[in-house]
Amino acid sequence: MLATDRKARGKTWRRLFAGRLVTEQKHHLATPGHFLHWLGIDPVAFKQLIEPLGVSCYDHNLVPLKLPSHQIGLADATGSQTLTTDQCHPLLRDAATYATCVQADALPHEWTAEIELLHCQWCRLLESRYRTIRQNFQHARPDLVLLVQGFEPHNAVARAAALELGVEVLALENTSRSDRLLWDRVTGLSGRNASRQTYWKYKGSVCQTTYQNYCFELIDATKRLKSTEHQSPDGVAAKRNTDSLAARKMKQAGERPYVLFLGQVYTDSSQVFGLRQWESPLEVLSELTDWCQANDYGLVLKLHPKEATGTNPVDNRKYDLLTYQKIKADTNLVARLDAVDAVIDYDNQLDTYQLIDQAAAAVTVNSQSGLEAAIRGIPVVVCGDANFGGLGFTFDAPQPDYLPVAMKLALKADSTHEANAAATASSRTDLAQEFTYLFFEKYCRPKTTDGLTSLVGEGLR
């Protein structure tokens, strides 16, 4: 069921693609080169597949950027060497913000004068590279510019140059399934994509049995379909981690109902630009901890596995448990977490899906694990911009004042209306499962050279 007709679609499209393009003038594709490895796609194999179809390829990111130092002294802030945000090209400002946040391990509300200087240097660096890439595109005249993510600095300057010159863009990124790609051909930002429009387009077109069975199979195959950096221990491996503090505290908590917080990478672009009215995930945790204490719920924090083992995409430093380090540095938050005896799985010792299955509710900024909880029938509170938020199956808290209301609605258990509550919960699960099917099978594309070839062909029409 999970292996749909996409392989056949890819082969069919490749034949159509070849028949349409080979006889016409050659198309020019600017690719992100080695950045395709981020997606698990071999750039050499991709070029070998697409060039016989009438598409010439060249890399727009041959020369790595020389990154600014993140240990700059304020004495270096000379007017001749810096560029203010207002002077930075409008299409580069978010990229400069993102690069600064990642390199400084800090969200915008945490910026110091020194980090502001780093931001200015990023503005200057991106502006300089933008002028070079723009001249490159004016000379090479690509028909389509392929991007990875869109905020990453090398890809961001190519995006800005392409949009400025009116060249079509195609942005790609990984998603929670290791065999699927996110994509966007409008904004050039993979996180600002058409998945919601696809949902509305096809909503109601697939029978309930199809998407329900799909999600049952997806739940069974979750571990197999997760990428390495998103993996958590399965039930067996988690039992071996019984000496971890998180495992001991979970055992001590016994049968007490708990709320599960599903974390994102602290400086992921989805958090830098998707927090809505929250300052940071730590503010979410502070408010959530207070709510749990007032309502006698336990609290479990499942921080993102990538922060335990992964590296950031700007200067390739290890994340080194970034969110956990931020929590430890906030003495007020630590005191609040201690007051509810919170369990913090900061080093990926516990099985995410066992935690989800046993939770009374899940809370997230915008992690796709929230969608995985929703299809399992767990009430989900979304605090940030999530592609699955606001569609009728989540409880949304876009600012601190909304969280108590969202939590109350998510955990409403009025015994006099128990049957109605159960029906409502079933309806939410049904909506979540329909969205999940349409997201992965109608919007996402296979993460293969054939799948990418198909997307490129559509972009060159």
C-alpha positions as CSV (number, residue, x, y, z in Angstrom):
1,M,0.0,0.0,0.0
2,L,2.8,2.4,0.9
3,A,4.6,1.7,-2.3
4,T,2.0,3.3,-4.5
5,D,2.1,3.8,-8.3
6,R,4.8,6.5,-7.9
7,K,7.5,4.3,-9.4
8,A,5.4,3.8,-12.5
9,R,4.6,7.4,-12.6
10,G,8.3,8.3,-12.5
11,K,9.1,5.9,-15.4
12,T,6.1,7.2,-17.5
13,W,7.1,10.8,-16.9
14,R,10.7,10.1,-17.8
15,R,9.5,8.7,-21.2
16,L,7.3,11.7,-21.7
17,F,10.1,14.0,-20.5
18,A,12.5,12.5,-23.0
19,G,10.0,12.6,-25.9
20,R,9.2,16.2,-25.3
21,L,12.6,17.6,-24.6
22,V,15.2,15.8,-26.7
23,T,13.8,17.1,-29.9
24,E,13.7,20.7,-28.6
25,Q,16.3,23.2,-27.6
26,K,18.4,22.1,-24.7
27,H,17.2,23.2,-21.3
28,H,19.6,24.6,-18.7
29,L,19.4,23.5,-15.1
30,A,21.4,25.1,-12.3
31,T,21.9,22.5,-9.5
32,P,23.1,22.8,-5.9
33,G,25.8,20.2,-6.5
34,H,26.9,18.4,-3.4
35,F,23.9,19.7,-1.5
36,L,21.9,17.0,-3.1
37,H,23.7,14.5,-0.8
38,W,21.7,16.1,2.0
39,L,18.7,14.5,0.4
40,G,20.4,11.1,-0.2
41,I,20.5,11.8,-3.9
42,D,23.8,11.3,-5.8
43,P,24.3,14.5,-7.9
44,V,26.4,12.6,-10.4
45,A,23.8,9.9,-10.9
46,F,21.1,12.5,-11.3
47,K,23.1,14.4,-14.0
48,Q,23.7,11.1,-15.8
49,L,20.0,10.4,-15.8
50,I,18.7,13.9,-16.8
51,E,21.3,15.1,-19.4
52,P,20.3,12.5,-22.0
53,L,16.8,13.9,-21.7
54,G,17.9,17.2,-23.1
55,V,18.8,19.1,-19.9
56,S,22.3,20.4,-19.4
57,C,23.4,20.8,-15.8
58,Y,25.9,23.0,-14.0
59,D,26.5,23.6,-10.3
60,H,25.7,27.1,-8.9
61,N,27.6,26.4,-5.7
62,L,31.1,25.4,-6.8
63,V,32.9,27.8,-4.4
64,P,32.2,27.4,-0.6
65,L,31.4,30.6,1.3
66,K,34.1,31.7,3.7
67,L,32.0,31.9,6.9
68,P,32.4,34.9,9.2
69,S,33.9,34.1,12.6
70,H,31.3,33.6,15.4
71,Q,33.8,34.9,17.9
72,I,34.2,38.4,16.5
73,G,35.1,41.2,18.9
74,L,33.0,44.4,18.9
75,A,36.2,46.3,18.0
76,D,35.8,44.8,14.5
77,A,32.6,46.7,13.9
78,T,33.9,49.2,11.5
79,G,31.4,51.0,9.2
80,S,33.4,50.1,6.1
81,Q,33.3,46.3,6.9
82,T,29.6,45.9,7.8
83,L,26.3,46.1,6.1
84,T,23.1,46.8,8.0
85,T,20.0,44.7,7.6
86,D,18.2,47.5,5.9
87,Q,21.0,47.7,3.3
88,C,20.9,43.9,2.7
89,H,18.9,42.7,-0.4
90,P,15.3,42.0,0.8
91,L,15.5,38.5,-0.5
92,L,18.6,37.8,1.6
93,R,17.5,39.1,5.0
94,D,15.8,35.9,6.2
95,A,18.8,33.9,5.0
96,A,21.2,36.2,7.0
97,T,18.9,35.8,10.1
98,Y,18.9,32.0,9.7
99,A,22.7,31.7,9.2
100,T,23.3,33.9,12.2
101,C,20.9,32.0,14.5
102,V,22.5,28.7,13.5
103,Q,26.1,29.9,13.9
104,A,25.5,31.7,17.1
105,D,23.2,28.9,18.6
106,A,20.7,31.6,19.4
107,L,17.2,32.6,18.3
108,P,16.6,36.3,17.5
109,H,15.3,37.3,21.0
110,E,18.7,36.1,22.4
111,W,20.9,38.2,20.1
112,T,23.6,40.3,21.8
113,A,25.5,43.2,20.3
114,E,28.1,40.7,19.2
115,I,25.6,38.5,17.5
116,E,24.1,41.6,15.8
117,L,27.6,42.2,14.4
118,L,27.7,38.6,13.1
119,H,24.4,39.2,11.5
120,C,25.8,42.3,9.7
121,Q,28.7,40.3,8.4
122,W,26.4,37.6,7.1
123,C,24.4,40.4,5.3
124,R,27.6,41.6,3.7
125,L,28.8,38.1,2.8
126,L,25.5,37.1,1.2
127,E,25.2,40.4,-0.7
128,S,28.6,39.9,-2.2
129,R,27.9,36.3,-3.2
130,Y,24.5,37.3,-4.6
131,R,26.1,39.7,-7.0
132,T,28.4,37.0,-8.3
133,I,25.7,34.4,-8.7
134,R,23.4,36.9,-10.4
135,Q,26.1,37.6,-13.0
136,N,26.6,33.9,-13.4
137,F,22.8,33.4,-14.0
138,Q,22.7,36.3,-16.5
139,H,25.5,34.7,-18.4
140,A,24.4,31.0,-18.2
141,R,20.6,31.8,-18.4
142,P,19.3,28.7,-16.6
143,D,15.7,27.8,-17.2
144,L,15.3,26.4,-13.7
145,V,17.4,26.7,-10.5
146,L,17.4,23.7,-8.1
147,L,17.7,24.5,-4.4
148,V,18.0,22.6,-1.2
149,Q,15.9,24.1,1.6
150,G,16.2,27.7,0.6
151,F,17.5,29.4,3.7
152,E,20.9,27.6,3.7
153,P,23.3,30.4,2.7
154,H,24.7,29.0,-0.6
155,N,21.2,28.1,-1.8
156,A,19.7,31.3,-0.5
157,V,21.8,33.5,-2.7
158,A,20.9,31.3,-5.7
159,R,17.3,31.7,-4.8
160,A,17.5,35.5,-4.5
161,A,19.3,35.8,-7.9
162,A,16.8,33.5,-9.6
163,L,13.8,35.3,-8.3
164,E,15.3,38.7,-9.1
165,L,15.9,37.6,-12.7
166,G,12.5,35.8,-13.1
167,V,14.0,32.3,-13.3
168,E,11.9,29.4,-12.1
169,V,13.0,27.8,-8.8
170,L,12.5,24.3,-7.3
171,A,13.3,23.9,-3.6
172,L,13.7,20.4,-2.0
173,E,14.0,19.1,1.5
174,N,13.7,16.0,3.6
175,T,10.6,15.1,5.5
176,S,9.7,12.7,8.3
177,R,9.7,9.8,5.9
178,S,13.1,8.9,4.6
179,D,11.8,8.0,1.2
180,R,9.9,11.2,0.5
181,L,10.8,14.8,-0.6
182,L,9.3,18.1,0.3
183,W,9.3,20.5,-2.7
184,D,8.2,23.9,-3.7
185,R,8.2,25.7,-7.1
186,V,6.7,29.1,-6.0
187,T,8.6,30.5,-3.0
188,G,11.9,28.6,-3.4
189,L,11.6,27.7,0.3
190,S,10.8,24.1,0.9
191,G,9.1,24.9,4.3
192,R,6.7,27.3,2.6
193,N,5.2,24.8,0.3
194,A,1.9,23.8,-1.3
195,S,1.1,20.8,1.0
196,R,-1.9,22.5,2.5
197,Q,-3.3,23.5,-0.9
198,T,-2.8,19.9,-2.0
199,Y,-4.8,18.8,1.0
200,W,-7.7,21.1,0.2
201,K,-7.5,20.1,-3.5
202,Y,-7.9,16.4,-2.8
203,K,-9.8,16.3,0.5
204,G,-12.7,14.0,0.2
205,S,-11.5,12.3,-2.9
206,V,-10.0,9.3,-1.2
207,C,-12.2,6.7,0.5
208,Q,-11.8,6.4,4.3
209,T,-10.7,2.8,4.2
210,T,-7.8,3.7,1.9
211,Y,-6.3,6.4,4.1
212,Q,-7.0,4.5,7.4
213,N,-5.3,1.4,6.1
214,Y,-2.5,3.5,4.8
215,C,-1.9,5.1,8.2
216,F,-2.1,1.7,10.0
217,E,0.6,0.4,7.7
218,L,2.6,3.7,8.1
219,I,2.5,3.3,11.9
220,D,3.7,-0.3,11.6
221,A,6.6,0.8,9.3
222,T,7.5,4.0,11.1
223,K,10.9,2.8,12.4
224,R,11.9,1.5,8.9
225,L,10.9,4.7,7.2
226,K,12.7,7.1,9.6
227,S,16.0,8.6,8.5
228,T,19.0,7.9,10.8
229,E,19.1,11.3,12.4
230,H,15.4,11.1,13.3
231,Q,15.6,7.6,14.8
232,S,14.9,6.9,18.4
233,P,15.4,3.5,20.2
234,D,12.7,1.0,19.5
235,G,11.0,-0.7,22.5
236,V,13.6,-3.4,22.9
237,A,16.6,-1.0,22.6
238,A,14.9,1.5,25.0
239,K,14.6,-1.3,27.6
240,R,18.4,-1.6,27.5
241,N,18.7,2.1,28.4
242,T,17.1,1.5,31.8
243,D,20.1,3.1,33.5
244,S,19.5,6.5,31.9
245,L,18.0,9.2,34.2
246,A,15.0,9.6,31.8
247,A,14.2,5.9,32.0
248,R,14.5,5.8,35.8
249,K,12.2,8.8,36.1
250,M,9.6,7.3,33.7
251,K,9.5,4.2,35.9
252,Q,9.1,6.2,39.1
253,A,6.3,8.2,37.5
254,G,4.1,5.1,37.4
255,E,0.6,5.5,36.2
256,R,0.4,9.3,36.5
257,P,-0.9,10.8,33.2
258,Y,1.6,12.9,31.4
259,V,1.8,15.5,28.6
260,L,4.5,14.8,26.0
261,F,6.5,17.7,24.6
262,L,8.0,16.9,21.1
263,G,11.0,19.1,20.4
264,Q,12.5,20.4,17.2
265,V,16.2,21.3,16.6
266,Y,16.5,24.6,18.4
267,T,17.8,26.6,15.4
268,D,15.9,24.8,12.7
269,S,14.4,27.2,10.1
270,S,10.9,26.0,11.1
271,Q,11.6,27.4,14.6
272,V,13.5,30.5,13.6
273,F,10.6,31.6,11.3
274,G,7.7,29.5,12.7
275,L,7.3,30.4,16.4
276,R,4.4,32.7,15.8
277,Q,3.9,34.8,19.0
278,W,6.3,32.7,21.1
279,E,9.9,33.8,21.7
280,S,11.3,30.3,21.8
281,P,10.5,26.7,22.6
282,L,11.7,27.4,26.2
283,E,8.8,29.9,26.6
284,V,6.5,27.1,25.5
285,L,8.0,24.8,28.0
286,S,7.7,27.3,30.8
287,E,4.0,27.9,30.2
288,L,3.4,24.1,29.7
289,T,5.2,23.3,32.9
290,D,3.0,25.7,34.9
291,W,-0.1,24.2,33.3
292,C,1.0,20.7,34.2
293,Q,1.7,21.6,37.8
294,A,-1.7,23.4,38.2
295,N,-3.6,20.5,36.6
296,D,-1.7,17.5,38.2
297,Y,-0.2,16.1,35.0
298,G,3.3,14.8,34.6
299,L,5.5,16.2,31.8
300,V,7.9,14.3,29.5
301,L,10.2,16.2,27.1
302,K,11.4,14.3,24.1
303,L,14.1,16.5,22.6
304,H,15.0,16.0,18.9
305,P,17.3,13.0,18.3
306,K,19.4,15.1,15.8
307,E,20.6,17.3,18.6
308,A,22.3,14.3,20.2
309,T,24.3,13.2,17.2
310,G,23.8,15.7,14.3
311,T,25.7,18.7,13.0
312,N,24.3,22.1,11.9
313,P,24.0,23.0,8.1
314,V,25.9,26.3,8.3
315,D,29.3,25.6,9.9
316,N,29.0,21.9,10.5
317,R,29.4,22.0,14.3
318,K,27.7,19.4,16.4
319,Y,24.5,20.5,17.9
320,D,25.8,19.1,21.3
321,L,22.4,18.8,22.9
322,L,21.6,22.5,22.1
323,T,18.0,22.6,23.5
324,Y,19.1,20.8,26.7
325,Q,22.0,23.2,27.2
326,K,19.5,26.1,26.8
327,I,17.2,24.5,29.4
328,K,20.0,24.0,31.9
329,A,21.1,27.7,31.5
330,D,17.6,28.9,32.4
331,T,17.5,28.5,36.2
332,N,13.8,29.6,36.4
333,L,12.8,26.9,33.9
334,V,14.9,24.3,35.6
335,A,13.1,25.1,38.9
336,R,9.7,24.8,37.2
337,L,10.6,21.5,35.6
338,D,11.9,20.1,38.9
339,A,8.6,21.1,40.5
340,V,6.7,18.7,38.3
341,D,9.5,16.1,38.3
342,A,9.7,16.4,34.5
343,V,11.4,13.6,32.5
344,I,13.8,15.0,29.9
345,D,15.0,12.6,27.3
346,Y,17.8,14.9,25.9
347,D,20.1,12.1,24.6
348,N,17.6,9.9,22.8
349,Q,17.3,7.1,25.2
350,L,13.5,6.6,25.0
351,D,11.3,5.3,22.2
352,T,9.4,8.3,20.8
353,Y,6.4,6.2,19.7
354,Q,6.0,4.4,23.1
355,L,6.0,7.8,24.7
356,I,3.4,9.0,22.2
357,D,1.2,6.0,22.6
358,Q,1.1,6.4,26.4
359,A,0.7,10.2,26.5
360,A,-2.5,12.0,27.5
361,A,-1.7,14.7,25.0
362,A,1.3,15.9,22.9
363,V,2.5,19.5,22.6
364,T,4.9,20.7,19.9
365,V,5.9,23.9,18.2
366,N,5.7,22.4,14.7
367,S,7.5,19.0,14.7
368,Q,6.0,16.4,12.3
369,S,6.1,14.1,15.2
370,G,2.9,16.0,16.2
371,L,1.3,14.6,13.0
372,E,2.5,11.1,13.9
373,A,0.8,11.5,17.3
374,A,-2.4,12.8,15.7
375,I,-2.8,9.7,13.4
376,R,-2.5,7.6,16.5
377,G,-5.4,9.3,18.2
378,I,-3.4,11.4,20.6
379,P,-4.7,15.0,21.1
380,V,-2.1,17.4,19.8
381,V,-1.5,21.1,20.7
382,V,0.4,23.0,18.1
383,C,2.1,26.3,19.2
384,G,3.9,27.4,16.0
385,D,3.4,27.3,12.2
386,A,2.9,23.7,11.2
387,N,1.7,22.6,7.8
388,F,-0.8,20.3,9.6
389,G,-2.0,22.9,12.1
390,G,-5.3,24.7,11.9
391,L,-7.0,22.0,9.9
392,G,-9.5,20.8,12.5
393,F,-7.5,17.9,14.1
394,T,-5.1,19.9,16.3
395,F,-5.6,22.4,19.1
396,D,-3.7,25.5,18.3
397,A,-2.0,27.9,20.7
398,P,-0.2,30.6,18.7
399,Q,0.7,32.7,21.7
400,P,1.1,32.0,25.5
401,D,-2.4,33.2,26.5
402,Y,-3.9,30.5,24.3
403,L,-2.1,27.5,25.8
404,P,-4.3,26.9,28.8
405,V,-7.4,27.0,26.7
406,A,-5.9,24.6,24.1
407,M,-4.7,22.2,26.8
408,K,-8.2,22.2,28.4
409,L,-9.8,21.5,25.1
410,A,-7.3,18.8,24.2
411,L,-7.8,17.0,27.5
412,K,-11.5,17.7,28.1
413,A,-13.0,14.7,29.8
414,D,-16.5,15.6,30.9
415,S,-18.0,12.3,31.9
416,T,-21.6,13.5,31.0
417,H,-20.5,13.9,27.4
418,E,-18.2,11.0,27.2
419,A,-19.8,9.5,24.1
420,N,-19.7,12.8,22.2
421,A,-16.1,13.4,23.3
422,A,-15.1,9.9,21.9
423,A,-16.9,10.7,18.6
424,T,-15.1,14.0,18.3
425,A,-11.7,12.4,19.0
426,S,-12.4,9.8,16.3
427,S,-13.3,12.5,13.9
428,R,-10.0,14.3,14.6
429,T,-8.0,11.1,14.1
430,D,-9.8,10.6,10.8
431,L,-8.9,14.1,9.6
432,A,-5.3,13.6,10.6
433,Q,-5.1,10.3,8.8
434,E,-6.6,11.8,5.6
435,F,-4.2,14.7,5.7
436,T,-1.3,12.3,6.2
437,Y,-2.2,10.1,3.2
438,L,-2.7,13.2,1.0
439,F,0.6,14.7,2.2
440,F,2.8,11.7,1.5
441,E,1.0,10.3,-1.5
442,K,-0.4,13.4,-3.4
443,Y,2.1,16.1,-2.4
444,C,5.5,14.6,-1.5
445,R,7.6,12.9,-4.1
446,P,9.8,9.8,-4.0
447,K,13.3,10.5,-2.9
448,T,14.9,9.0,-6.0
449,T,16.6,10.2,-9.1
450,D,13.4,9.3,-11.0
451,G,11.3,11.3,-8.5
452,L,13.6,14.3,-8.8
453,T,13.7,14.0,-12.6
454,S,9.9,14.1,-12.7
455,L,9.9,17.3,-10.5
456,V,12.5,19.0,-12.7
457,G,10.5,18.1,-15.9
458,E,7.4,19.6,-14.5
459,G,9.4,22.8,-13.6
460,L,10.7,23.0,-17.2
461,R,7.2,22.8,-18.8
